Amino acid sequence: DWSVEGHTAIRLMRDAAFPDAKVACDLHRRDMRPFAFEEGLAMTVEQIEAVDRVVILGSDLRQRLPLLMQRLRKRVRQGRPVWRIGAMNYRTNMEIARDAIIRPRDWPAVIARAMEQVIELGYEAAGMREWMAAVPERHEAGKILADALVEGSCALLVGEEIRSHPDAAALVWGLDLLMRACGHAEAERDGRNLIPEGMNAPTITRLFGDIRTSVGEIFAAAERGELDAVVLIGSDPVGDGLFPSVAQRALARVPLVQVGAISGDISRFAAVQLPAAAYSEIDGTFVNMEGRVRVAQKPLRSLGEERPLWKVMMRLVVEMGGEPPVVSLDELRAEVARRVPELAEAWNGKPISDEALRLRPRRNRDAAHLPSWRPQRRLDLVSRYSMYREGMWARASRFLSEAGVLHALPDLVMHPATFAELGVKPGEEIVVESDLGAHRFVVQPREDVAEGVLFVAKRGVAGDLSDVVEVDLKGAAA
């Protein structure tokens, strides 16, 4: 149900009924990293809008955070530029003053080049030279990053291209070193903003950090016959197009307990279905992208049999022969406060001040991650945005024509120069080879994609490719 109480109830249910279970908190294979990758924005939107330099790093921000995108457009209209580095010239409806299109495999070289430049200017943090030594290449796009960092104030908006990178933890660590060297990492000047994937981002790692895995690893274990059951809460990896074949193969091997407000396509695999109320039908606490806390009260009245997720989780504990850890919302919130003490103020009956109750990111200052991944295939693969959102938008369209506008890009696109280099023709069926095997797709040309990148614009069509970061291509006739 997206609430902090719902997430906490999942943890309590796991500890009481399935103490050996792992938890995947989203449908993204590579978002689980040693860093707190759901930490959210370190700055408020107002602070981001006001800094000297803003750099978007590998994000389709117009799709991810449209409200923040509006504020950046306002900033540009006022004569304060926005810079960007990424794998595609994503539409922003504003002028990007400095722009560099790179391959995802170039991110370590970009950061290393920025480190070289700031060191030349007299800025350095412990660990930077060791990080640079692990990266043999340098990419000139790093100059954009370095020029922004040496300004008086700077905001980095770190997006999905870095989150989904095989060396994601090392890249985030490298950015943190740069921010620390240039004076942008202090508590009140923390400018590294990791674009959150969803609601309650600052609390996810606190609740699940020690038991978290990825959905790809869960499906793989299920397919190998290593699991007794899978409990799926509020997701549809088949209907939303992410992991469609992988999920179907895995769930054909193990029983599925489905919990949620919408059954979806995944329901045909469910051995048990437990209805749970939607977020609009519960009393709950929510944390937005800035870490601001809101408590929802007087929810819509549910007309069905569903109950708040926390009650469903506690009933599941009882059915498994255990004692429910909590039996009331007050007891549940006491458990939340034990794990996230700052939230105790949210339920004292007093008005919530935006600044007084804001969950700020927790930095892991002791972690050190050096780049180590080396690509093995010719092309990088980049996916546009979360399949959950894409599927949701299509289902919410009143008319088929609206869905066509939402999905204006072809399914898969590639730069014309990449077609020529590989000796394949646009519009013909192409064999895409990856660690998951060979798949056939039709790929269309598009000049605003980085050369050497296969760009998946609709992951519902090519959902199986969501589990890879690099591919090889060849003509179907070959």
N, C-alpha and C positions, 0 to 999 in steps of 0.2 A: 504493500500500500504506500510505499515511498516514505513513510514517516520514520523518524528515529525510533519511536516505540516499536514499530513493526520490525525494523532491522535488529533491534535488541532482542525481541522475542525469538527471532530466527536463531540468534546466538544461544539463547537460553535453551531452546528446544534441542539444538545440536548437542550442547553440553550434557543435557539430561538424558536424551534418548539415543543419540548416535555419537558418542565421544570420540570415535576414530574418524569421523567424517571430515572431509574438506569442503570448503565453501568457495564457489565462484560468484563474484558479486555483479557481473555483467556478462554480456555476450561477446566481449572482446578478448581474443586469445592472449594478447601480449600486454595487457594493461597491468598484470600482476608483476610488480617489480620490488626490489628491496627498498625503494623509496616509497614515500606515502603518496602514491599517484592520484589519490582522490582528494588531495589537500585543498583544491580550489584556488581562488585568487588570493594573492597576498595583499593586493591593493583594492580599494573601492573603485567603482567605475569613475567617480569624480576625480580620484587621484590619478587614474590612468589618463583621463582626458587632459589633465593639467600638466603632466610632466614635460620635460624638454624634448625627449625622444620616445617614440613608440615603435617597436619592431614586432611584426607578426612573424612567428617562426613556424612554418609548416602547418597552417590551419585554414580551412574554409570557414572563416569566422562568420561570414554571412549566414551560413547554415547552422553553425554551432551555437553562436550567441548573437542573434540578430539585434537584441537591445543594445549590447555593447557596440555592435557595428554601427548602429545609429549614432551613438555618442562619438565614435571616431569620425564619422562623416561630418558631424558638427565641428569637431576639432579641425578638420581639413578646411572647411568653409571659413574658419577663423584665421587661416593662414599658418597653421601649425601642422607640419607634414607627418605622414605615417609611412614607414618603410616596411619592406617585406622580403622574406626569403622562403622559398618553398618549391614543391615539385610541379605546381601548376599555377597559371595566372587566374586564380579564382576571381569570379566577379564580385566586386565590392561596391559598385555604383559611386566610386570616388576616385580621385587621382592618387596613385601610389607614387611618392616622390622618388624613391629608390627601390628597385625591384630586382631580384636575382632568382632565376629558375634553376634549380639544382636537382640532382638525383638524390634519393634518400641515402644511398651509400656514401654521399659526399658530406653528410653532416659532421662526422668527426674531423674531416679536413677543414671545414668551415670554422669550427670552434678552435682548432689548432692555429689556424691563420689569425684569428682574432686574438688569441693569446700572445702570439708573436708580436703583433702590433702594439698591444697595450703594455707589454714588457718593454718594448723599445721606448715607449713614452713614460716609463718609470712606474707603472702599476704592476704589482705582482702579489700573488697569494701563495702560501705554502702548498705544494702539490702540483702547481701548474706545469713546471718543467717536466715532471715525471709523466703527467698526462700527455703533454706534447710529444714526448719521446715515444709514446706508444702508437703514434699516428705518423706514418711515413709521408703521407701526402699533405698538400696545402691547397685550399680553394680560395680564390679571390673574393668570393662572396663574404668571406670573413671580415673584409674591410668594412662592410655595411654594419656588421655587428659591433666591431671595435669602435667605429666612429660614434655609434650611439652610446656605447658604454662610457666614453670619456666625457660625456656631457654632464651637467650638474645633476640632472635627475633622468632616470631611464626606466621604462617599463618593457619587459619582454613578455610577449603573449605566446606561450609554448603550447603547440598544438599536437594534433593526432599523428602527424608524421614522425615526431620525436617519441611520443608515447608508444607507438607501435613498432619502433625500430628495435632490431635484435639487441642493440647496445644501448637501449633506452636509459638504463640506470647510469651508465657512463656518460651519456650525453647530458643528462640532467646534472650530474656531478660536475661536468666541465663547465656548464653554464653557471652553476653556483660558485665555482672558483672564480670565474670572470667577474661576477657580480660582487663577490667579496673583495677582489683586488681593486675594483673601481669604486668602492664605497657605496654600493647599492644593496647591501645585504643586512644592514642593521635592522633592528626590530621595527623601527618606524620608517625605514627607507627600503624595505624589502621589495625589490622590483621584479623578481622572477615569479611570474604568474603562470601556473600550470592550469590550462583551460579544463574545467571540470567536465566529466562525462554525464553527470546527472545530479539529481537532488541529494542533499545530505553528504556531499563530497567530503567535508572535513571530518566526518565521524566514521566513515567506512573503515579506515585503517585502524582506528582505535578499537573498533568492535571485532574486526576479523583479521587483523594483521598477522596473528600467529597461526591461523588455520587456513589462510587463503591460498587458493590455487587458481588455475584458469579453466574456463569451460572446455577448451580444447583438450586439456589433460583429463578432465572428467569423462568426456566422450570417448577418448582413447582407452581409458581404463575400463569403461563399460563395454566397449567393443572387444576388448581382450578377455572379458569374462571375470574381471577382478572385483566387480561391485555386486552387492546384493540388491540394490535398488537406487533409483535417482529421485530426489525430491526437487521439483521444478516450481519456482514461486514467481508468478507474474511475468513470465517470459514465453516467447514462442519462437524458438530458433528455426522452426520449419516454415511457419507462415510468414515470419518477418524476413525470411530469405538468407539469414546468416547460418552457416553450417547446415544447409538443407540435407545433403546426402550423408554427411558425417553424423548428424543427429539421428537420422532415420536408421542408419546401420547400428548405432549404439543403442538406441531405445528398442530395437528389435531383440536385443540380447538380455535386457534387464527390465524388471517392472518399473513403471513410472507412476509416482504420486504427484498429481498436478494440483497446485493451489493458486487461485487467482480469481479475478473478477470477470475475465473473458476466457472462453475455452480455446478458441483459435484452432489452427490446423494441427497443432501438436496433440490435441485431445484424442485423436484416434489411437494414439499410443498409450493412453493413460489407463492403468489398471484401477486407479482410484482418483476421483476428482473431488476436491474440497473447495467449495465457494468461499471466497474472502472478499470483503467489502473494498470498493475503490477508495482512493484517497479522499474523495469529496464526501464520503459517507462515514467518516470516522473523526473522533477527537484525536488530534495528533500534532506532533511538533516537526517542523521542517526547517532545513538550513539551506539558504540559497547560495548562488555562486560566489557571493562576497563573504559568506560566512554569517550573514545576518539570520537571526532566529525568529521564526513566526510560529505561534500556537494557534491551530485551527480548532474552533469550538462551534457548537450547534451545527453539526453536519447535516447534509441532506438525508432525508429518511430513506432507508433501504426498503425496496419493495420485494426483495427476494429472500432467499434463505441464508445469504452470506452473513458472516460475522467479521468483526475486526480481525486482522491478521494475527494479532497477539493471542486472541482467544482460540483461533484455529490451531496455532502452534502449541498452546498449552493442552488443548484436547488431544492433539497428536501424542504428546508426552504420556498422557493418561492411557491412551489406547496401546501404547508400547509397554505399559506396566509400570510406569514411573509416577513420581509425585510431581505435580506442576510446580515449578519454581516460584511462580507468582499467581495470584488469584484475583487481582484487582488492578486497575489502571494506576492507582497510587503506588502499589508495590512495584509495578513494572517501571514506573518513573524513578523510583528509588534505585533500581538496578541501573537505569540509564545514567543517573547522577553519579553512581559509583564508578562508572567507566568514563563518563564525560562530565566532570564536576561542574564545569561552567554552566551546564544546562539546568542546574538546580534552580537558578534564578528565574527560569522561564515559567515556573508553575507556582510562584508565590502570590499570585493574584494582583501584582502591581504592573503598571504599564511597562512595556519593554522598550528601552532606549536602543536605537540602532548601534551606537558606539559602545554602550555599556555591555551589551550582550552580543558580541560578535566573535565567532570562533576563528581564530587566526591560524594559519598553517604552522605546523611543527616541522622544523628543519632537522634532518639527521646530520648534524655537523661532523659526526665521527666516521661516517661511512665514506669509503673511498673506492670508486669504481673506475677502472681504466678500460679504454676501448680494446676489444679483442676480436670482434666479429669480422670475418673476411668473406665477401660475397663469392659464391661458387657458380652462379649462373649469370647469363648475359644481361638480363633485364631486371630492374626493380619493379615491384608491384605496389601501387598505391590505390587505396579505396577512398571514395569520396567522403562518405559520412555514415553514421550509425544506421544500420538496416532497420532497427526498431523505429527510428524516426521516419525513415523513408516509407516503410510500410504503413505507419500510422497516418502520414500525410495522405497517402493514396486512398486509404480507407475512409478518411474524413472528407474527401472531395465529394461535393454534391453532384457533379457532373463528370462524365468521362473526360470531357475537354479540359477540366481543371487538372486531372491527373496527368494529362499530356503536357501541360505547362510545367508541372512540378518535375517531370522526368524528361526535360527537353534534350538532355545529352544522350548520345548513343550509349549502348550498354558498356562497351569497352572502347577506349580510344588510345591512339598512339601518334607520336609526331611523324610527319611525312618522311623526315630523314631517317627515322628508325625503320620504317617500312623498307626504304631503299637499302639500308645497310644490311637488313636481314634477307633481302631478296623476296619479299612477299608483297602482295598487292592489297590495297585497301578494299574493304567490302567483301573479300573472299573468306571462306572458312579457314581458320588457322588452328593448328594444334598447339595448345599451351601445355608445356611440360613443367611439372613442379614436383616437390616431394610427395604430393598426394597422387601422382600419376599424370596421365595425359587427358586433357579435356579439349573439346572442339568449340570454338566460338567465332563469331564474325566480329572483326575489329575495324573501326572506322578511323580516318585521319582527323587530327586536330592540332593546330600549330601552337596552342598555348600550353601544351604539355611538355615537360622536360624531355629532351632526347634520351633514349635508353630507358624509358619508363612505360610500362603498361598500366593505364589508368582505368580502374573499374568505377564507372559512374553509377551503375545500378547493381548493387550487390545482391539483389533478389535474383537477377539473371545469372550472375557468376558467383553465387554465394560460397561455393566450395573454395574459391580462390582467396576468401577472407582469411584463410588459415596459413597463408604463405607470404613471404616478403620478396621473393625473387623467382623468376621463371625463365624458361627458354621457349622460343617460338620457332615454328617452321610451317611451311605451307602444307595444307592437308594432303595434297598429292604426294608429297615426300613421305 
